[in-house]
Amino acid sequence: MGRRVEVVIVGGGPAGLSTALFLSAFAPDLAARTVLLERARYPRDKFCAGGVGARADRLLESVGVHVEVPSVPLCAVSASWGPGRTLARLEGMGRVVRRFEFDAALARRSRETPVELREGVTVSGIRRHPDRLVVDTDRGPIETRAVVGADGVGSIVRRALGLPRGEIHAQALELDTEITANDPPRDTIHFDLTDSTLDGYIWDFPTLVDGRPLVCRGIYHVRVGERGRPSDIEAKLARYLAARGLDIARCKKKRFAERGIAWAEPMAAPGVLLIGEAAGIDGLTGEGIAQGIQYGALAGRYLAETLGAGRTDFRTWRSFVKGERLGQDLALRSLLMRTFYGPDRSVIEPFLAESSAFYEVALQVFAGLAIDPESVRRLIGEVARYVGRTGWSTLRDWPERRRAFALAREAARHTGTSPAAATETAPNGETTEAAQ
Ligand SMILES: Cc1cc2nc3c(=O)[nH]c(=O)nc-3n(C[C@H](O)[C@H](O)[C@H](O)COP(=O)(O)OP(=O)(O)OC[C@H]3O[C@@H](n4cnc5c(N)ncnc54)[C@H](O)[C@@H]3O)c2cc1C
């Protein structure tokens, strides 16, 4: 039998590398008996638009890690909707990176930790023995107490647990082009949501390729189970580009799948944790870099606590994630995803197209800032006015409203907003569940 370690991390993307960094910070002895297996060699590419919320950098900086790579700093997000256009600004909200450079830099920092990083090793399966797990690789087996599945959307670890590919799955198609006269300023990322037949959006992100300022554009389309609507995303993106004088046939197209989180699906088994896109990221936007890093930070802390206490059942992993900011953020985004990309889009789209406080709060979350209670109060006021204008039945008929109220209550608890403020959302003397 091969060598024996305490933890095997499978996959060296943002999730796996962050697990190594945070495990090293929380439990250096355990990290010294941990190996991270990555099938590629750095620098390796990953199809990705590279938009990273500043919360990822803040989190990494909390363990002394600065990822210095060429980046385009972001200060604004704009969106086109059927009903209009929105622009929200927040200085230092994030940056756009290239994964070729970002992941390699993160790997360099991981190499400075006690975790052994092995490149060019492909995991082919996991075998379970009464007292240990055996990770099979193309370089021989490794015995371990715990496995972290950070191996992305095609996760072999997830398959080894017998789990299906997941309820929320998406396709994204991206390419890089020259800047055109219609493009937003270089500090702004743009989302086009004008096509209501698309359960997703088209994006334009400023990017730097080998020092050249270009625009990374692409289309994201998510499906919820078999009910989701199919879409010819290449044809839609081609039309969007043509309207800007760009010919899709002349661009190098990169297509890849994504997995959104579905809370009903298992995220762990005895001895095995799933994190990052192997578990599921944000299905609303397909954002997964910052989530991968947040998952890695949580996995590092969780492994330090559970293995340190001699436990490997990992029964509490899902509730642990759910109780943290990552879990609450993902839960809220799941709710918006099911509403926005579904028959209830008309309930929420006019509100999103006119709200300003919604973007204030969303950008604070994206950037990893403490949420300003004043922004939350303004958001509640805007919701109240919207519901007052469109009629209370708008919300009463909304199937997801119970979960929305539960999340609002949770958010109010975290931001210190008084439950009394939440009653403002109930016009005509009716009481919302948030206020009960
Ligand atoms: C076109 C596109 C655009 C996107 N744009 C953005 C964006 O702008 N912002 C954003 O935040 N997110 C974006 N995403 C999502 C983001 O890229 C992913 O969610 C993120 O990379 C997930 O990180 P991860 O560490 O979980 O997995 P990954 O980054 O996929 O890393 C998994 C790693 O595991 C390795 N691996 C896989 N199988 C094995 C095996 N059997 N053995 C050993 N190693 C293995 C892989 O080589 C890889 O290095 C985009 C995705 C796509 C497809």
The ligand as an SDF file (V2000), in Angstrom:
LIG
                    3D

 53 58  0  0  0  0  0  0  0  0999 V2000
  -16.9080   30.6500  -18.8940 C   0  0  0  0  0  0  0  0  0  0  0  0
  -16.9020   30.8390  -17.3880 C   0  0  0  0  0  0  0  0  0  0  0  0
  -16.7820   32.1110  -16.8560 C   0  0  0  0  0  0  0  0  0  0  0  0
  -16.7260   32.2840  -15.4630 C   0  0  0  0  0  0  0  0  0  0  0  0
  -16.5530   33.5350  -14.9690 N   0  0  0  0  0  0  0  0  0  0  0  0
  -16.4440   33.7240  -13.6320 C   0  0  0  0  0  0  0  0  0  0  0  0
  -16.1780   35.0140  -13.0860 C   0  0  0  0  0  0  0  0  0  0  0  0
  -16.0400   36.0170  -13.7990 O   0  0  0  0  0  0  0  0  0  0  0  0
  -16.0940   35.1400  -11.7370 N   0  0  0  0  0  0  0  0  0  0  0  0
  -16.2300   34.0730  -10.9150 C   0  0  0  0  0  0  0  0  0  0  0  0
  -16.1450   34.2510   -9.6870 O   0  0  0  0  0  0  0  0  0  0  0  0
  -16.4640   32.8300  -11.3940 N   0  0  0  0  0  0  0  0  0  0  0  0
  -16.5590   32.6190  -12.7290 C   0  0  0  0  0  0  0  0  0  0  0  0
  -16.7560   31.3620  -13.2210 N   0  0  0  0  0  0  0  0  0  0  0  0
  -16.8490   30.2390  -12.2820 C   0  0  0  0  0  0  0  0  0  0  0  0
  -15.4710   29.8240  -11.7520 C   0  0  0  0  0  0  0  0  0  0  0  0
  -14.5680   29.6880  -12.8310 O   0  0  0  0  0  0  0  0  0  0  0  0
  -15.5590   28.5050  -10.9690 C   0  0  0  0  0  0  0  0  0  0  0  0
  -16.7150   28.4930  -10.1730 O   0  0  0  0  0  0  0  0  0  0  0  0
  -14.3390   28.3050  -10.0640 C   0  0  0  0  0  0  0  0  0  0  0  0
  -13.1860   28.0930  -10.8360 O   0  0  0  0  0  0  0  0  0  0  0  0
  -14.5410   27.1250   -9.1140 C   0  0  0  0  0  0  0  0  0  0  0  0
  -13.3740   26.9400   -8.3600 O   0  0  0  0  0  0  0  0  0  0  0  0
  -12.9870   25.4800   -7.8030 P   0  0  0  0  0  0  0  0  0  0  0  0
  -11.6960   25.6180   -7.1240 O   0  0  0  0  0  0  0  0  0  0  0  0
  -14.1470   24.9070   -7.0980 O   0  0  0  0  0  0  0  0  0  0  0  0
  -12.8200   24.5750   -9.1300 O   0  0  0  0  0  0  0  0  0  0  0  0
  -11.8310   24.7270  -10.3560 P   0  0  0  0  0  0  0  0  0  0  0  0
  -11.3560   26.1070  -10.4910 O   0  0  0  0  0  0  0  0  0  0  0  0
  -12.5350   24.1110  -11.5080 O   0  0  0  0  0  0  0  0  0  0  0  0
  -10.5870   23.8400   -9.9610 O   0  0  0  0  0  0  0  0  0  0  0  0
  -10.6760   22.4360   -9.9220 C   0  0  0  0  0  0  0  0  0  0  0  0
   -9.2730   21.8800  -10.0620 C   0  0  0  0  0  0  0  0  0  0  0  0
   -9.3430   20.4510   -9.8800 O   0  0  0  0  0  0  0  0  0  0  0  0
   -8.4720   19.8330  -10.8090 C   0  0  0  0  0  0  0  0  0  0  0  0
   -8.9660   18.4660  -11.0260 N   0  0  0  0  0  0  0  0  0  0  0  0
  -10.1460   18.1160  -11.5960 C   0  0  0  0  0  0  0  0  0  0  0  0
  -10.2620   16.7750  -11.6190 N   0  0  0  0  0  0  0  0  0  0  0  0
   -9.1390   16.2710  -11.0280 C   0  0  0  0  0  0  0  0  0  0  0  0
   -8.6850   14.9490  -10.7450 C   0  0  0  0  0  0  0  0  0  0  0  0
   -9.3950   13.8660  -11.0870 N   0  0  0  0  0  0  0  0  0  0  0  0
   -7.4830   14.7950  -10.1330 N   0  0  0  0  0  0  0  0  0  0  0  0
   -6.7460   15.8790   -9.7790 C   0  0  0  0  0  0  0  0  0  0  0  0
   -7.1320   17.1600  -10.0310 N   0  0  0  0  0  0  0  0  0  0  0  0
   -8.3200   17.3590  -10.6390 C   0  0  0  0  0  0  0  0  0  0  0  0
   -8.5770   20.7190  -12.0510 C   0  0  0  0  0  0  0  0  0  0  0  0
   -7.4550   20.5600  -12.9080 O   0  0  0  0  0  0  0  0  0  0  0  0
   -8.6670   22.1150  -11.4310 C   0  0  0  0  0  0  0  0  0  0  0  0
   -7.3960   22.7090  -11.2920 O   0  0  0  0  0  0  0  0  0  0  0  0
  -16.8290   31.1580  -14.6000 C   0  0  0  0  0  0  0  0  0  0  0  0
  -16.9810   29.8840  -15.1390 C   0  0  0  0  0  0  0  0  0  0  0  0
  -17.0120   29.7130  -16.5230 C   0  0  0  0  0  0  0  0  0  0  0  0
  -17.1490   28.3230  -17.0850 C   0  0  0  0  0  0  0  0  0  0  0  0
  1  2  1  0
  2  3  1  0
  2 52  2  0
  3  4  2  0
  4  5  1  0
  4 50  1  0
  5  6  2  0
  6  7  1  0
  6 13  1  0
  7  8  2  0
  7  9  1  0
  9 10  1  0
 10 11  2  0
 10 12  1  0
 12 13  2  0
 13 14  1  0
 14 15  1  0
 14 50  1  0
 15 16  1  0
 16 17  1  0
 16 18  1  0
 18 19  1  0
 18 20  1  0
 20 21  1  0
 20 22  1  0
 22 23  1  0
 23 24  1  0
 24 25  2  0
 24 26  1  0
 24 27  1  0
 27 28  1  0
 28 29  2  0
 28 30  1  0
 28 31  1  0
 31 32  1  0
 32 33  1  0
 33 34  1  0
 33 48  1  0
 34 35  1  0
 35 36  1  0
 35 46  1  0
 36 37  1  0
 36 45  1  0
 37 38  2  0
 38 39  1  0
 39 40  1  0
 39 45  2  0
 40 41  1  0
 40 42  2  0
 42 43  1  0
 43 44  2  0
 44 45  1  0
 46 47  1  0
 46 48  1  0
 48 49  1  0
 50 51  2  0
 51 52  1  0
 52 53  1  0
M  END
$$$$
